[in-house]
Amino acid sequence: MGRLKEKALEFLESLSNIRTRMKNGYRQFFDSLSNTWQWVHRKVVEIATGKRIPKGHEVHHKNRDKLDNVPDNLQVLSKEEHQKIHRNERL
């Protein structure tokens, strides 16, 4: 496992010491530096890749479990690609 993925897993473990909440079925954490609530899955992807998520892109949970935020379950997709995956599931 790469160092960035290890750091992402360390972040997930640290959530037991950080204020968290559920919103729309997703987990959020309180970022005291920015004084805002942040999405856990988006933060995990940014840590694991070492890059910010591009504008207009979303994070997809491959196994459809919104609470499974391990790096290997997350995939950055354009909004259109993400909508297409979930649209096809409903057909």
N, CA, C and O atoms as a GROMACS GRO file, in nm:
protein
  364
    1MET      N    1   0.084  -0.118   0.000
    1MET     CA    2   0.000   0.000   0.000
    1MET      C    3   0.088   0.124   0.000
    1MET      O    4   0.190   0.129   0.070
    2GLY      N    5   0.050   0.222  -0.078
    2GLY     CA    6   0.127   0.344  -0.085
    2GLY      C    7   0.112   0.430   0.038
    2GLY      O    8   0.016   0.416   0.115
    3ARG      N    9   0.208   0.519   0.056
    3ARG     CA   10   0.208   0.608   0.173
    3ARG      C   11   0.083   0.697   0.178
    3ARG      O   12   0.029   0.720   0.287
    4LEU      N   13   0.037   0.746   0.064
    4LEU     CA   14  -0.081   0.833   0.065
    4LEU      C   15  -0.206   0.757   0.109
    4LEU      O   16  -0.288   0.810   0.184
    5LYS      N   17  -0.220   0.633   0.062
    5LYS     CA   18  -0.334   0.552   0.106
    5LYS      C   19  -0.327   0.525   0.255
    5LYS      O   20  -0.429   0.526   0.324
    6GLU      N   21  -0.207   0.500   0.304
    6GLU     CA   22  -0.189   0.480   0.449
    6GLU      C   23  -0.233   0.604   0.526
    6GLU      O   24  -0.300   0.594   0.630
    7LYS      N   25  -0.196   0.722   0.475
    7LYS     CA   26  -0.236   0.847   0.541
    7LYS      C   27  -0.388   0.862   0.540
    7LYS      O   28  -0.447   0.910   0.637
    8ALA      N   29  -0.452   0.822   0.429
    8ALA     CA   30  -0.598   0.830   0.420
    8ALA      C   31  -0.663   0.737   0.523
    8ALA      O   32  -0.762   0.774   0.587
    9LEU      N   33  -0.608   0.617   0.540
    9LEU     CA   34  -0.661   0.524   0.640
    9LEU      C   35  -0.637   0.577   0.781
    9LEU      O   36  -0.721   0.558   0.869
   10GLU      N   37  -0.525   0.643   0.804
   10GLU     CA   38  -0.498   0.705   0.934
   10GLU      C   39  -0.601   0.815   0.962
   10GLU      O   40  -0.647   0.830   1.076
   11PHE      N   41  -0.636   0.891   0.859
   11PHE     CA   42  -0.738   0.993   0.875
   11PHE      C   43  -0.871   0.929   0.916
   11PHE      O   44  -0.938   0.977   1.008
   12LEU      N   45  -0.909   0.819   0.849
   12LEU     CA   46  -1.034   0.751   0.885
   12LEU      C   47  -1.031   0.705   1.030
   12LEU      O   48  -1.131   0.718   1.102
   13GLU      N   49  -0.918   0.653   1.074
   13GLU     CA   50  -0.906   0.609   1.214
   13GLU      C   51  -0.917   0.726   1.310
   13GLU      O   52  -0.968   0.711   1.421
   14SER      N   53  -0.869   0.843   1.270
   14SER     CA   54  -0.870   0.960   1.358
   14SER      C   55  -1.009   1.017   1.378
   14SER      O   56  -1.029   1.100   1.467
   15LEU      N   57  -1.106   0.974   1.299
   15LEU     CA   58  -1.240   1.031   1.310
   15LEU      C   59  -1.306   1.002   1.444
   15LEU      O   60  -1.402   1.070   1.482
   16SER      N   61  -1.256   0.902   1.516
   16SER     CA   62  -1.313   0.875   1.649
   16SER      C   63  -1.280   0.989   1.746
   16SER      O   64  -1.342   1.000   1.852
   17ASN      N   65  -1.183   1.073   1.711
   17ASN     CA   66  -1.144   1.186   1.797
   17ASN      C   67  -1.193   1.320   1.744
   17ASN      O   68  -1.159   1.425   1.800
   18ILE      N   69  -1.272   1.317   1.637
   18ILE     CA   70  -1.318   1.440   1.572
   18ILE      C   71  -1.470   1.441   1.572
   18ILE      O   72  -1.533   1.335   1.565
   19ARG      N   73  -1.529   1.558   1.579
   19ARG     CA   74  -1.675   1.570   1.571
   19ARG      C   75  -1.722   1.526   1.433
   19ARG      O   76  -1.671   1.574   1.332
   20THR      N   77  -1.818   1.434   1.429
   20THR     CA   78  -1.873   1.389   1.302
   20THR      C   79  -2.026   1.392   1.308
   20THR      O   80  -2.085   1.403   1.416
   21ARG      N   81  -2.086   1.384   1.192
   21ARG     CA   82  -2.233   1.376   1.182
   21ARG      C   83  -2.268   1.304   1.052
   21ARG      O   84  -2.182   1.283   0.966
   22MET      N   85  -2.393   1.268   1.040
   22MET     CA   86  -2.444   1.207   0.918
   22MET      C   87  -2.530   1.310   0.845
   22MET      O   88  -2.607   1.383   0.907
   23LYS      N   89  -2.515   1.314   0.713
   23LYS     CA   90  -2.598   1.403   0.631
   23LYS      C   91  -2.623   1.333   0.498
   23LYS      O   92  -2.529   1.297   0.427
   24ASN      N   93  -2.749   1.315   0.466
   24ASN     CA   94  -2.790   1.248   0.341
   24ASN      C   95  -2.728   1.108   0.328
   24ASN      O   96  -2.701   1.062   0.217
   25GLY      N   97  -2.706   1.042   0.441
   25GLY     CA   98  -2.649   0.907   0.439
   25GLY      C   99  -2.497   0.903   0.431
   25GLY      O  100  -2.439   0.794   0.430
   26TYR      N  101  -2.433   1.019   0.424
   26TYR     CA  102  -2.287   1.028   0.417
   26TYR      C  103  -2.234   1.083   0.548
   26TYR      O  104  -2.303   1.156   0.619
   27ARG      N  105  -2.111   1.047   0.580
   27ARG     CA  106  -2.048   1.096   0.702
   27ARG      C  107  -1.971   1.225   0.675
   27ARG      O  108  -1.904   1.238   0.572
   28GLN      N  109  -1.983   1.319   0.767
   28GLN     CA  110  -1.909   1.444   0.761
   28GLN      C  111  -1.826   1.459   0.888
   28GLN      O  112  -1.857   1.400   0.991
   29PHE      N  113  -1.720   1.538   0.879
   29PHE     CA  114  -1.640   1.571   0.996
   29PHE      C  115  -1.630   1.722   1.006
   29PHE      O  116  -1.639   1.793   0.906
   30PHE      N  117  -1.612   1.770   1.128
   30PHE     CA  118  -1.599   1.914   1.149
   30PHE      C  119  -1.453   1.952   1.138
   30PHE      O  120  -1.369   1.904   1.215
   31ASP      N  121  -1.422   2.037   1.041
   31ASP     CA  122  -1.286   2.085   1.019
   31ASP      C  123  -1.270   2.215   1.098
   31ASP      O  124  -1.321   2.320   1.060
   32SER      N  125  -1.199   2.205   1.209
   32SER     CA  126  -1.185   2.321   1.298
   32SER      C  127  -1.099   2.431   1.236
   32SER      O  128  -1.109   2.546   1.276
   33LEU      N  129  -1.014   2.396   1.139
   33LEU     CA  130  -0.933   2.500   1.073
   33LEU      C  131  -1.018   2.592   0.987
   33LEU      O  132  -0.998   2.714   0.987
   34SER      N  133  -1.112   2.535   0.915
   34SER     CA  134  -1.199   2.618   0.829
   34SER      C  135  -1.333   2.646   0.895
   34SER      O  136  -1.415   2.722   0.841
   35ASN      N  137  -1.356   2.585   1.013
   35ASN     CA  138  -1.481   2.602   1.086
   35ASN      C  139  -1.602   2.561   1.002
   35ASN      O  140  -1.707   2.626   1.005
   36THR      N  141  -1.586   2.450   0.926
   36THR     CA  142  -1.693   2.401   0.839
   36THR      C  143  -1.704   2.249   0.848
   36THR      O  144  -1.611   2.181   0.891
   37TRP      N  145  -1.819   2.198   0.806
   37TRP     CA  146  -1.838   2.054   0.794
   37TRP      C  147  -1.788   2.010   0.656
   37TRP      O  148  -1.818   2.074   0.555
   38GLN      N  149  -1.713   1.901   0.654
   38GLN     CA  150  -1.656   1.848   0.529
   38GLN      C  151  -1.700   1.703   0.510
   38GLN      O  152  -1.726   1.632   0.607
   39TRP      N  153  -1.708   1.660   0.384
   39TRP     CA  154  -1.743   1.522   0.352
   39TRP      C  155  -1.622   1.432   0.372
   39TRP      O  156  -1.514   1.459   0.319
   40VAL      N  157  -1.640   1.325   0.448
   40VAL     CA  158  -1.531   1.231   0.475
   40VAL      C  159  -1.481   1.168   0.346
   40VAL      O  160  -1.360   1.162   0.325
   41HIS      N  161  -1.571   1.121   0.259
   41HIS     CA  162  -1.527   1.052   0.137
   41HIS      C  163  -1.445   1.142   0.046
   41HIS      O  164  -1.351   1.095  -0.018
   42ARG      N  165  -1.478   1.267   0.039
   42ARG     CA  166  -1.400   1.359  -0.046
   42ARG      C  167  -1.261   1.384   0.014
   42ARG      O  168  -1.162   1.389  -0.059
   43LYS      N  169  -1.255   1.398   0.146
   43LYS     CA  170  -1.126   1.419   0.212
   43LYS      C  171  -1.036   1.297   0.195
   43LYS      O  172  -0.916   1.311   0.170
   44VAL      N  173  -1.093   1.178   0.208
   44VAL     CA  174  -1.015   1.054   0.192
   44VAL      C  175  -0.954   1.049   0.052
   44VAL      O  176  -0.836   1.016   0.037
   45VAL      N  177  -1.031   1.080  -0.050
   45VAL     CA  178  -0.979   1.079  -0.188
   45VAL      C  179  -0.867   1.181  -0.204
   45VAL      O  180  -0.764   1.151  -0.265
   46GLU      N  181  -0.885   1.299  -0.149
   46GLU     CA  182  -0.781   1.402  -0.162
   46GLU      C  183  -0.652   1.361  -0.091
   46GLU      O  184  -0.543   1.386  -0.141
   47ILE      N  185  -0.665   1.297   0.024
   47ILE     CA  186  -0.545   1.251   0.094
   47ILE      C  187  -0.480   1.138   0.015
   47ILE      O  188  -0.358   1.138  -0.005
   48ALA      N  189  -0.560   1.041  -0.030
   48ALA     CA  190  -0.507   0.922  -0.097
   48ALA      C  191  -0.442   0.952  -0.232
   48ALA      O  192  -0.349   0.883  -0.273
   49THR      N  193  -0.491   1.056  -0.300
   49THR     CA  194  -0.434   1.091  -0.431
   49THR      C  195  -0.333   1.204  -0.423
   49THR      O  196  -0.252   1.222  -0.514
   50GLY      N  197  -0.337   1.279  -0.314
   50GLY     CA  198  -0.250   1.395  -0.301
   50GLY      C  199  -0.293   1.511  -0.388
   50GLY      O  200  -0.215   1.603  -0.413
   51LYS      N  201  -0.418   1.506  -0.436
   51LYS     CA  202  -0.470   1.612  -0.524
   51LYS      C  203  -0.610   1.653  -0.480
   51LYS      O  204  -0.682   1.576  -0.417
   52ARG      N  205  -0.646   1.775  -0.514
   52ARG     CA  206  -0.782   1.821  -0.492
   52ARG      C  207  -0.873   1.758  -0.597
   52ARG      O  208  -0.830   1.726  -0.708
   53ILE      N  209  -0.997   1.741  -0.562
   53ILE     CA  210  -1.096   1.688  -0.657
   53ILE      C  211  -1.128   1.801  -0.755
   53ILE      O  212  -1.162   1.911  -0.714
   54PRO      N  213  -1.116   1.772  -0.885
   54PRO     CA  214  -1.143   1.878  -0.983
   54PRO      C  215  -1.287   1.929  -0.977
   54PRO      O  216  -1.379   1.854  -0.943
   55LYS      N  217  -1.304   2.053  -1.009
   55LYS     CA  218  -1.437   2.114  -1.014
   55LYS      C  219  -1.523   2.033  -1.111
   55LYS      O  220  -1.477   1.993  -1.218
   56GLY      N  221  -1.647   2.011  -1.074
   56GLY     CA  222  -1.739   1.936  -1.159
   56GLY      C  223  -1.726   1.785  -1.146
   56GLY      O  224  -1.788   1.711  -1.223
   57HIS      N  225  -1.645   1.739  -1.051
   57HIS     CA  226  -1.627   1.596  -1.028
   57HIS      C  227  -1.683   1.556  -0.893
   57HIS      O  228  -1.691   1.637  -0.800
   58GLU      N  229  -1.723   1.430  -0.883
   58GLU     CA  230  -1.781   1.376  -0.761
   58GLU      C  231  -1.709   1.248  -0.723
   58GLU      O  232  -1.634   1.192  -0.803
   59VAL      N  233  -1.732   1.203  -0.601
   59VAL     CA  234  -1.671   1.079  -0.553
   59VAL      C  235  -1.778   0.971  -0.550
   59VAL      O  236  -1.883   0.987  -0.486
   60HIS      N  237  -1.750   0.862  -0.619
   60HIS     CA  238  -1.841   0.749  -0.628
   60HIS      C  239  -1.795   0.638  -0.534
   60HIS      O  240  -1.677   0.605  -0.528
   61HIS      N  241  -1.890   0.581  -0.460
   61HIS     CA  242  -1.864   0.463  -0.376
   61HIS      C  243  -1.889   0.340  -0.462
   61HIS      O  244  -2.003   0.309  -0.495
   62LYS      N  245  -1.784   0.270  -0.500
   62LYS     CA  246  -1.794   0.158  -0.593
   62LYS      C  247  -1.890   0.050  -0.545
   62LYS      O  248  -1.964  -0.006  -0.625
   63ASN      N  249  -1.890   0.021  -0.414
   63ASN     CA  250  -1.977  -0.084  -0.363
   63ASN      C  251  -2.114  -0.032  -0.319
   63ASN      O  252  -2.193  -0.106  -0.262
   64ARG      N  253  -2.141   0.094  -0.346
   64ARG     CA  254  -2.267   0.162  -0.318
   64ARG      C  255  -2.293   0.185  -0.170
   64ARG      O  256  -2.402   0.230  -0.133
   65ASP      N  257  -2.196   0.155  -0.083
   65ASP     CA  258  -2.209   0.176   0.060
   65ASP      C  259  -2.152   0.313   0.094
   65ASP      O  260  -2.030   0.332   0.092
   66LYS      N  261  -2.239   0.409   0.123
   66LYS     CA  262  -2.198   0.547   0.148
   66LYS      C  263  -2.106   0.562   0.270
   66LYS      O  264  -2.040   0.665   0.285
   67LEU      N  265  -2.103   0.462   0.356
   67LEU     CA  266  -2.020   0.470   0.476
   67LEU      C  267  -1.888   0.397   0.461
   67LEU      O  268  -1.805   0.402   0.552
   68ASP      N  269  -1.866   0.330   0.350
   68ASP     CA  270  -1.741   0.259   0.325
   68ASP      C  271  -1.646   0.354   0.254
   68ASP      O  272  -1.644   0.361   0.131
   69ASN      N  273  -1.568   0.426   0.332
   69ASN     CA  274  -1.483   0.533   0.278
   69ASN      C  275  -1.336   0.495   0.265
   69ASN      O  276  -1.251   0.584   0.265
   70VAL      N  277  -1.305   0.366   0.255
   70VAL     CA  278  -1.166   0.327   0.232
   70VAL      C  279  -1.127   0.368   0.091
   70VAL      O  280  -1.211   0.366   0.000
   71PRO      N  281  -1.002   0.407   0.070
   71PRO     CA  282  -0.960   0.460  -0.060
   71PRO      C  283  -0.993   0.370  -0.180
   71PRO      O  284  -1.031   0.420  -0.286
   72ASP      N  285  -0.978   0.238  -0.165
   72ASP     CA  286  -1.003   0.148  -0.278
   72ASP      C  287  -1.150   0.140  -0.317
   72ASP      O  288  -1.182   0.088  -0.424
   73ASN      N  289  -1.241   0.189  -0.233
   73ASN     CA  290  -1.383   0.188  -0.265
   73ASN      C  291  -1.429   0.320  -0.328
   73ASN      O  292  -1.545   0.332  -0.368
   74LEU      N  293  -1.340   0.416  -0.338
   74LEU     CA  294  -1.378   0.548  -0.386
   74LEU      C  295  -1.318   0.576  -0.524
   74LEU      O  296  -1.205   0.539  -0.553
   75GLN      N  297  -1.398   0.641  -0.607
   75GLN     CA  298  -1.356   0.670  -0.744
   75GLN      C  299  -1.403   0.811  -0.781
   75GLN      O  300  -1.520   0.844  -0.762
   76VAL      N  301  -1.313   0.893  -0.833
   76VAL     CA  302  -1.349   1.028  -0.877
   76VAL      C  303  -1.401   1.019  -1.020
   76VAL      O  304  -1.334   0.965  -1.108
   77LEU      N  305  -1.521   1.072  -1.040
   77LEU     CA  306  -1.584   1.072  -1.172
   77LEU      C  307  -1.639   1.212  -1.201
   77LEU      O  308  -1.666   1.290  -1.110
   78SER      N  309  -1.655   1.241  -1.329
   78SER     CA  310  -1.724   1.365  -1.363
   78SER      C  311  -1.869   1.351  -1.316
   78SER      O  312  -1.918   1.240  -1.299
   79LYS      N  313  -1.934   1.462  -1.296
   79LYS     CA  314  -2.073   1.459  -1.252
   79LYS      C  315  -2.157   1.377  -1.350
   79LYS      O  316  -2.244   1.300  -1.309
   80GLU      N  317  -2.132   1.394  -1.478
   80GLU     CA  318  -2.207   1.323  -1.581
   80GLU      C  319  -2.185   1.172  -1.573
   80GLU      O  320  -2.280   1.095  -1.581
   81GLU      N  321  -2.057   1.131  -1.556
   81GLU     CA  322  -2.026   0.988  -1.544
   81GLU      C  323  -2.095   0.928  -1.422
   81GLU      O  324  -2.149   0.818  -1.428
   82HIS      N  325  -2.091   1.001  -1.312
   82HIS     CA  326  -2.150   0.953  -1.188
   82HIS      C  327  -2.301   0.939  -1.202
   82HIS      O  328  -2.358   0.838  -1.160
   83GLN      N  329  -2.365   1.038  -1.260
   83GLN     CA  330  -2.511   1.032  -1.280
   83GLN      C  331  -2.548   0.915  -1.371
   83GLN      O  332  -2.649   0.849  -1.348
   84LYS      N  333  -2.468   0.889  -1.473
   84LYS     CA  334  -2.495   0.780  -1.566
   84LYS      C  335  -2.493   0.645  -1.495
   84LYS      O  336  -2.579   0.560  -1.519
   85ILE      N  337  -2.395   0.624  -1.406
   85ILE     CA  338  -2.387   0.499  -1.330
   85ILE      C  339  -2.515   0.478  -1.250
   85ILE      O  340  -2.574   0.370  -1.255
   86HIS      N  341  -2.557   0.579  -1.177
   86HIS     CA  342  -2.673   0.563  -1.091
   86HIS      C  343  -2.803   0.562  -1.171
   86HIS      O  344  -2.900   0.499  -1.129
   87ARG      N  345  -2.808   0.631  -1.283
   87ARG     CA  346  -2.925   0.628  -1.369
   87ARG      C  347  -2.945   0.487  -1.423
   87ARG      O  348  -3.058   0.437  -1.426
   88ASN      N  349  -2.837   0.421  -1.466
   88ASN     CA  350  -2.843   0.286  -1.520
   88ASN      C  351  -2.888   0.185  -1.413
   88ASN      O  352  -2.950   0.084  -1.446
   89GLU      N  353  -2.857   0.212  -1.287
   89GLU     CA  354  -2.898   0.123  -1.179
   89GLU      C  355  -3.048   0.123  -1.159
   89GLU      O  356  -3.106   0.023  -1.118
   90ARG      N  357  -3.111   0.236  -1.189
   90ARG     CA  358  -3.255   0.249  -1.167
   90ARG      C  359  -3.338   0.189  -1.279
   90ARG      O  360  -3.458   0.168  -1.263
   91LEU      N  361  -3.275   0.161  -1.392
   91LEU     CA  362  -3.349   0.106  -1.508
   91LEU      C  363  -3.379  -0.040  -1.493
   91LEU      O  364  -3.440  -0.100  -1.581
   0.00000   0.00000   0.00000
